[in-house]
Amino acid sequence: MKDKQPQPEKKPLVLNNIYGDASQVKRIFYWFTTFILFGLSTGILIVLTTHNNFAATFIAISLIPIIATYYLIHREQFEFAGMFLAILMIAMNTVLASRGLGIHHISNLAYPAILIVASLVTRTRTMIFLTILSILSMGWLVFGEIYGLYTPNPLIHSVPGDFLSASLIIILTALMVRLLSRSWFSSNQRLQTELQERKQTDENLSQREAILDAVAQSAETLFKTLDWRMEIDHMLERLGKSINASHAYLFEHRTNPDGTVTGSMRAEWSAPSLPSDMDNLLYQNLPVRENGLERWYKLLENGQPFLGDPLNTTPEEMEIIHSRDMEAVLDVPIYVNGKWWGVIGFDEVRYQRTWTSAEVDALRIATNVLGAAIQRQLDETALQNELHQRKALIEELESKNRELEQFTYTVSHDLKAPIITIKGFLGFLEQDISKGNQARVQHDVTRISEAVDKMNRLLGELLELSRIGRMMNSPEDVQFESLVKDALEIIHGQIEARQAAVQTQPNLPTVHGDRQRLTEVLQNLIENAAKYMGSQTNPLIEIGQRGEEDSKPIFFVKDNGMGIAPEYHERIFGLFNKLDAASEGTGIGLTLVKRIVEVHGGRIWVESEVGQGSTFFFTLPRS
């Protein structure tokens, strides 16, 4: 059998809980007891005027236990003191009525007065007892007279003392009831205030929980996504709904070339039926330092929120807020890497409101979370860029190593050829000299000289190639048309010899780089275009620009010559790679061109088909 659960003890409702604190109740009882003493003392004077010595003596003796009531009041035995006074007053009134007019005595007004006052300060059981005692007392006055148990005084006419007695009873009753009721109303008002405050506190706690829940969900989502911009709209929606705002928005700062800082709205949530401000030009490139809102700037610059409501702002600031059709605004700064990155905030356009601490605290948490997410993404982006750059450097190094291996092989191979030629013809020269064959001797010397010249050209061009990227002239802004003009003057003879026409587009952009090296690029490309015209009867070379790549203009040198097969499009840029072994040159020209373009941050490629001419494209940085 289960044990019975102990029931909580029901404590009686003490007067302190009804009429206020103990000091207030004590003060009321002190005053009431003093009023009774004053009334009884006045009653002694009244009965002495009628020569009723017994009543005067009896009332005087009754003052002693009434005075003793002060001790009960001092000990805060309020209910016992009330019951003691009520019993004493009922007994005293019964005795005096028995010696006076009996049930017709004016002092019998005290019975209902005593019960009214007692009902305000005693429990139900005590009231039942006092009611029964009053009924018994009145029964004594009625039936005692009927059965001759006592004889009331003869009926007398009314005297002024009756008025005074009745008035004192009414006054004392009214005073006590008023004191107690006023105290009760005051206590009840405090209770209602406390209940209202508790209700408001509960609502604030519920709102805080809702806002913190929205922040927690947003934080979890932000730290899971790779790009905070993908989740910022959802975050603003959660926060805006949790506090019932009109708008929730995000501003990002930008430092302009002149040093001024402006803010632009990057994301926004709007409450249903309210228009969005994303397309409002007022909220794009808005100066961060604005006249009339200096305090806004100072607070946010120091990492503090700005509460734009009637309670926390000046009338001048509220005028600015109202001029933007808003009744209240709450802004908190976003800091990234220790710098003021932007602002996240709420506004209210429908009615006036004062921002609560829960709303402010939640928004500050949200900005900290968002700032951390932005910083994490920036760090990851920087890391990825660094890894990408490192990968690019590794690939470039591997490419340079391959190029160096190819260079070493090619140089050793191509330089051996003239050396072998020289060595071979030196042997022929020795034999021809010994035989006295002058014609052969001259031929041998010519071949040896040609080999030496070829080796000299190879070494000179290799030295030139090695200097690119290490020895550069100071970069400058130069009109591309001026570069074309310089290159055409250098190779004017070759162009004339092949009777080639050259067409240059007007209004070509200005580029930035080493003027001498860029002239070499055009010189080599135009010279190759003229050299490989083949059997073309109307040779034409076109120079111009066609579009952009990565903000760099794409230039071209186009010819209508013999063309290049697709399988050789990459090979022709290699060292000493000549598609026509019988042609002039060492095969280093396009390698030089490629190196110069790449050193300037551009790239070069060719589009060509056999018999369809060739077009060399390359990019260069703008001025």
Salt bridges, closest charged atoms under 4 A:
GLU76 OE2 - LYS26 NZ 3.74
GLU79 OE2 - ARG123 NE 3.11
GLU220 OE2 - LYS224 NZ 3.21
ASP227 OD1 - ARG229 NH1 3.88
GLU231 OE1 - HIS234 ND1 3.09
GLU237 OE2 - LYS241 NZ 2.91
GLU252 OE1 - ARG266 NE 3.52
GLU290 OE2 - ARG324 NH2 2.36
GLU317 OE1 - ARG295 NH2 3.02
GLU327 OE1 - HIS322 NE2 3.46
ASP347 OD1 - HIS247 ND1 2.81
GLU348 OE2 - ARG350 NE 2.80
GLU348 OE1 - ARG353 NH1 3.44
GLU359 OE2 - ARG353 NH2 2.87
ASP361 OD2 - ARG208 NH1 3.60
GLU380 OE2 - ARG376 NE 3.95
GLU386 OE2 - ARG390 NH2 3.35
GLU403 OE2 - ARG595 NH2 2.17
ASP414 OD1 - HIS413 ND1 3.35
ASP432 OD2 - ARG440 NE 3.91
ASP444 OD1 - HIS443 ND1 3.79
GLU450 OE1 - ARG447 NE 3.94
GLU464 OE2 - ARG517 NH1 2.36
ASP477 OD1 - HIS512 ND1 2.63
ASP486 OD2 - ARG515 NH2 3.02
GLU496 OE2 - HIS492 NE2 3.79
GLU520 OE2 - ARG517 NH1 3.22
GLU548 OE2 - ARG622 NH2 2.16
GLU549 OE1 - ARG603 NE 2.87
GLU598 OE2 - LYS594 NZ 2.66
